[in-house]
């Protein structure tokens, strides 16, 4: 789920940022460019925790920009198959529902929702048990299990299930 890893990146800096605050400018640009992004290989970069090294800059011909190799430590979030997560439901339809666990979007198909829950359409679509004791709707908090992931270059998509023991709604926004 969460990992602390070391990554490298070549940072380009404009000459106006040179001077006694060069390192601080480089670190703030790195944080702005990297935090919150996703690489399919490592996952979502949550936060940069430290700078290990800043290499010697290389001047780019014709532009004046300087490229610095930077090695930094960061916390990344990468979900795996079989992992249990708590997520917030963002959309419900007759095909299933979408939920978000941090930056990851997870789809739970209606085939992966317990059989005793039925889709109810209306102004607030939801999945409800026959006795109306449990309701999954927008903003509900659910505990789910990831059964599959698809990794792109800049995004991670997941398929989840709540059809297992100890999975399902953990907090209903209506308080029912």
C-alpha positions as CSV (number, residue, x, y, z in Angstrom):
1,X,0.0,0.0,0.0
2,X,2.4,2.7,1.2
3,X,6.1,2.5,0.4
4,X,9.1,4.7,1.1
5,X,11.4,4.7,-1.9
6,X,14.2,6.6,-3.6
7,X,13.6,8.1,-7.0
8,X,15.6,10.2,-9.4
9,X,14.5,13.0,-11.7
10,X,16.2,15.5,-13.9
11,X,15.0,19.0,-13.0
12,X,15.3,22.0,-15.3
13,X,15.7,25.4,-13.6
14,X,15.5,28.8,-15.2
15,X,18.5,31.1,-14.6
16,X,16.4,33.6,-12.6
17,X,16.3,31.0,-9.8
18,X,20.1,30.9,-9.5
19,X,21.7,32.5,-6.5
20,X,21.9,31.7,-2.8
21,X,18.5,30.0,-2.8
22,X,19.3,27.7,-5.7
23,X,18.8,24.5,-3.6
24,X,15.5,25.7,-2.0
25,X,14.1,26.7,-5.5
26,X,15.1,23.3,-6.9
27,X,13.4,21.5,-4.0
28,X,10.2,23.6,-4.2
29,X,10.0,23.0,-8.0
30,X,10.5,19.3,-7.4
31,X,7.7,19.2,-4.9
32,X,5.3,21.1,-7.1
33,X,6.1,18.9,-10.2
34,X,6.2,15.5,-8.4
35,X,3.8,15.4,-5.4
36,X,0.3,14.1,-6.4
37,X,1.5,12.6,-9.7
38,X,1.2,8.9,-10.6
39,X,3.7,6.7,-12.3
40,X,2.4,3.3,-13.2
41,X,5.6,1.6,-12.0
42,X,5.8,3.1,-8.6
43,X,2.3,4.4,-7.8
44,X,1.0,7.8,-6.6
45,X,3.6,10.1,-5.1
46,X,2.1,11.2,-1.8
47,X,5.0,13.3,-0.3
48,X,8.7,14.0,-0.8
49,X,10.4,13.2,2.6
50,X,13.9,14.2,1.8
51,X,16.6,15.0,-0.8
52,X,19.5,12.6,-1.0
53,X,21.6,14.4,-3.6
54,X,21.6,17.2,-6.2
55,X,24.1,16.6,-9.0
56,X,26.1,19.1,-11.0
57,X,24.0,21.2,-13.3
58,X,24.3,20.9,-17.1
59,X,23.6,24.0,-19.1
60,X,21.2,23.5,-22.0
61,X,22.5,25.1,-25.2
62,X,20.5,28.1,-26.5
63,X,18.1,28.3,-23.6
64,X,20.1,29.1,-20.5
65,X,18.2,26.5,-18.5
66,X,20.2,24.2,-16.3
67,X,19.4,20.5,-15.8
68,X,20.1,19.1,-12.4
69,X,19.9,15.3,-11.6
70,X,18.1,15.1,-8.2
71,X,17.8,11.9,-6.1
72,X,15.0,12.1,-3.5
73,X,13.1,10.0,-1.0
74,X,9.3,9.9,-1.2
75,X,6.2,8.0,0.1
76,X,4.2,6.4,-2.7
77,X,0.8,4.7,-2.6
78,X,0.3,1.6,-4.7
79,X,-2.7,-0.7,-4.3
80,X,-2.3,-4.5,-4.9
81,X,-4.6,-7.4,-5.7
82,X,-6.0,-8.9,-2.5
83,X,-5.6,-5.7,-0.4
84,X,-8.4,-4.5,1.8
85,X,-9.1,-0.7,1.6
86,X,-11.6,1.7,3.0
87,X,-13.1,3.9,0.4
88,X,-15.8,6.6,-0.2
89,X,-18.5,5.9,-2.8
90,X,-18.5,8.6,-5.5
91,X,-21.2,7.3,-7.9
92,X,-23.8,4.6,-7.9
93,X,-25.6,3.1,-11.0
94,X,-27.3,-0.1,-12.0
95,X,-23.9,-1.5,-13.2
96,X,-22.3,-1.1,-9.7
97,X,-20.6,1.7,-7.9
98,X,-17.4,3.8,-8.1
99,X,-15.4,4.5,-4.9
100,X,-12.2,6.4,-4.2
101,X,-9.5,5.4,-1.7
102,X,-7.2,8.4,-1.8
103,X,-6.2,9.0,-5.4
104,X,-7.3,5.5,-6.6
105,X,-10.6,5.0,-8.3
106,X,-12.2,1.6,-7.7
107,X,-15.2,0.1,-9.5
108,X,-17.3,-2.5,-7.8
109,X,-19.6,-4.4,-10.2
110,X,-23.2,-5.3,-9.2
111,X,-22.0,-9.0,-9.6
112,X,-19.5,-8.3,-6.8
113,X,-22.1,-6.8,-4.4
114,X,-23.9,-9.3,-2.1
115,X,-27.0,-10.9,-3.6
116,X,-29.3,-9.6,-0.9
117,X,-28.7,-6.0,-2.1
118,X,-30.8,-4.6,-4.9
119,X,-30.4,-1.4,-7.0
120,X,-32.9,1.4,-6.2
121,X,-33.1,4.2,-8.8
122,X,-34.4,7.7,-8.1
123,X,-32.9,11.0,-7.2
124,X,-30.3,9.2,-4.9
125,X,-29.5,5.9,-6.6
126,X,-28.4,3.2,-4.1
127,X,-28.0,-0.5,-3.3
128,X,-30.2,-1.5,-0.4
129,X,-30.8,-4.8,1.4
130,X,-34.4,-6.2,1.4
131,X,-35.0,-5.1,5.0
132,X,-33.5,-1.6,4.3
133,X,-30.9,-2.0,7.1
134,X,-27.9,-1.4,4.9
135,X,-27.7,1.2,2.1
136,X,-24.8,2.0,-0.3
137,X,-25.1,5.4,-1.8
138,X,-23.0,8.4,-2.7
139,X,-20.7,9.4,0.2
140,X,-21.1,6.1,2.0
141,X,-17.9,4.7,3.4
142,X,-17.2,1.0,2.4
143,X,-14.6,-1.5,3.2
144,X,-13.7,-3.5,0.0
145,X,-11.2,-5.9,-1.3
146,X,-9.2,-5.3,-4.5
147,X,-9.5,-8.2,-6.9
148,X,-7.8,-6.6,-9.9
149,X,-5.7,-3.7,-11.0
150,X,-4.8,-2.1,-14.3
151,X,-1.8,0.0,-14.5
152,X,-1.3,2.7,-17.2
153,X,1.7,5.0,-17.6
154,X,0.0,7.7,-15.5
155,X,-3.0,6.1,-13.8
156,X,-4.0,3.0,-11.7
157,X,-7.5,1.6,-12.0
158,X,-8.9,-1.1,-9.6
159,X,-11.8,-3.5,-9.5
160,X,-13.1,-4.4,-6.1
161,X,-15.6,-6.6,-4.3
162,X,-17.7,-6.3,-1.1
163,X,-19.0,-9.9,-1.5
164,X,-16.8,-11.3,1.3
165,X,-16.8,-11.6,5.1
166,X,-16.3,-8.3,7.0
167,X,-16.6,-6.2,3.8
168,X,-19.3,-3.6,3.0
169,X,-20.7,-0.4,4.5
170,X,-18.8,1.0,7.5
171,X,-20.4,4.4,7.6
172,X,-23.7,5.6,6.1
173,X,-23.9,9.4,5.5
174,X,-27.7,9.4,6.2
175,X,-27.1,7.8,9.6
176,X,-29.7,5.0,9.0
